[in-house]
């Protein structure tokens, strides 16, 4: 169980880093997808990681919609 929890946390952190990388490169659709994955994986709206992912998701989503 401990190893599974560690792997899950690593996957969450990987998606957060990936989302930030996409945001910095102005690739907003993959950025939205990466942060949406984090939000789906965490599911706890009170978590700090969830709140960060939600804020970045909203920012990337607004930027993606503004491009068209």
Helices and strands as residue ranges (DSSP letters): H 2-24, H 28-42, H 48-66
